[in-house]
C-alpha cells in the first residue's frame, strides 16, 4: 500500500517532496467559493485562475481534478486561516480537513500556508489596477489564491520555511 500524500506547513518539506519542481495549484478556501491560482513549473510566478463555486466535496474534487490534470499540477498549496496571534481556530481546522481530502483525492502533496494577509493584499492590488468594486468581488478569491501561492513559492525558491 502506498504512503499517503504529504501534508505539511513547511515550504522546505514540500520542496523536498518535489525535487523536479512542477506546476502548483493554490487554493483560497471560502465558505461559498474556492479561489484558484497556478504557478509555473520553475516556481517563479503565480497567476490567478478560476473561482469555483464550493459545494459538496465530491463536486469540488471533480472540478479540482480537471484543473490539476489540465495543467499537469504536481502539488497543492492551501491557505491556512490563522488568527492574528498565529493560533488556529475552527476555520483552520476546516482547512486542514479539506487538505486531507484533497491530498487523498488528488494523490498530491499539500502545503498549508499562512493566509492572514492574502485577501487584504489581493484587494489592494486590484484597487491599484482601478478595478470596480463589482469586478473586484468577482476576482478577489482567485487573486487571494495567487497571493498565497506566490508567498509559498517565494519561500520554496528561497529555501525558507
VOFIDREN-23043 format. One record per residue (C-alpha): x, y, z. Coordinates in steps of 0.1 Angstrom, whole numbers. Layout:
BEGIN
[[X,Y,Z]]
...
END
This chain:
BEGIN
[[0,0,0]]
[[14,34,-10]]
[[21,61,16]]
[[-5,88,19]]
[[5,121,2]]
[[25,146,23]]
[[5,173,41]]
[[28,199,57]]
[[31,235,68]]
[[68,236,58]]
[[78,250,24]]
[[111,231,27]]
[[92,198,31]]
[[71,204,0]]
[[102,215,-19]]
[[119,182,-8]]
[[89,162,-19]]
[[90,178,-54]]
[[128,177,-63]]
[[120,181,-100]]
[[97,211,-94]]
[[64,212,-112]]
[[34,233,-115]]
[[14,240,-84]]
[[-22,250,-77]]
[[-30,274,-49]]
[[-64,274,-32]]
[[-81,301,-11]]
[[-110,283,6]]
[[-141,303,13]]
[[-174,291,26]]
[[-191,295,-7]]
[[-162,297,-32]]
[[-127,284,-39]]
[[-102,308,-54]]
[[-76,291,-76]]
[[-42,301,-88]]
[[-14,284,-107]]
[[24,287,-108]]
[[49,277,-134]]
[[70,245,-130]]
[[100,266,-120]]
[[81,282,-91]]
[[88,318,-103]]
[[53,334,-106]]
[[17,327,-95]]
[[-13,338,-115]]
[[-50,339,-106]]
[[-71,311,-120]]
[[-108,304,-118]]
[[-131,310,-88]]
[[-151,278,-83]]
[[-185,275,-66]]
[[-179,255,-34]]
[[-203,226,-29]]
[[-201,190,-16]]
[[-165,177,-17]]
[[-174,152,-45]]
[[-182,181,-68]]
[[-152,201,-56]]
[[-130,171,-62]]
[[-142,167,-98]]
[[-136,204,-106]]
[[-101,204,-89]]
[[-91,172,-106]]
[[-100,187,-140]]
[[-78,218,-133]]
[[-50,197,-120]]
[[-50,173,-150]]
[[-52,202,-175]]
[[-22,219,-160]]
[[0,190,-150]]
[[0,201,-114]]
[[24,183,-91]]
[[14,198,-57]]
[[-12,219,-39]]
[[-9,250,-17]]
[[-39,257,5]]
[[-44,289,25]]
[[-44,282,63]]
[[-65,309,80]]
[[-47,316,113]]
[[-58,340,139]]
[[-37,372,141]]
[[-17,358,170]]
[[-8,328,150]]
[[-31,304,168]]
[[-56,281,150]]
[[-94,283,152]]
[[-123,264,137]]
[[-116,278,101]]
[[-80,264,103]]
[[-93,230,114]]
[[-118,231,85]]
[[-89,239,61]]
[[-68,211,75]]
[[-97,186,70]]
[[-101,199,34]]
[[-64,195,28]]
[[-66,158,39]]
[[-95,153,15]]
[[-76,170,-14]]
[[-44,151,-7]]
[[-62,118,-7]]
[[-85,126,-37]]
[[-58,140,-60]]
[[-28,120,-46]]
[[-7,151,-44]]
[[14,166,-17]]
[[-2,196,1]]
[[14,227,17]]
[[-8,246,42]]
[[3,283,40]]
[[-5,312,63]]
[[-31,333,46]]
[[-36,360,72]]
[[-30,390,49]]
[[-38,374,15]]
[[-72,390,9]]
[[-60,424,20]]
[[-30,422,-3]]
[[-51,409,-32]]
[[-77,437,-27]]
[[-50,464,-26]]
[[-36,451,-58]]
[[-70,450,-75]]
[[-77,486,-63]]
[[-43,497,-77]]
[[-55,483,-111]]
[[-85,507,-108]]
[[-109,477,-108]]
[[-145,484,-100]]
[[-160,471,-67]]
[[-182,446,-86]]
[[-153,433,-107]]
[[-131,430,-75]]
[[-158,409,-59]]
[[-157,385,-88]]
[[-118,383,-88]]
[[-109,386,-51]]
[[-108,348,-42]]
[[-86,339,-72]]
[[-64,369,-65]]
[[-60,359,-29]]
[[-51,324,-40]]
[[-24,339,-62]]
[[-10,359,-32]]
[[-10,327,-11]]
[[7,307,-38]]
[[33,334,-46]]
[[43,336,-9]]
[[47,299,-7]]
[[68,296,-39]]
[[89,325,-29]]
[[97,306,4]]
[[103,274,-15]]
[[126,290,-41]]
[[145,309,-14]]
[[149,279,8]]
[[128,294,36]]
[[100,278,56]]
END
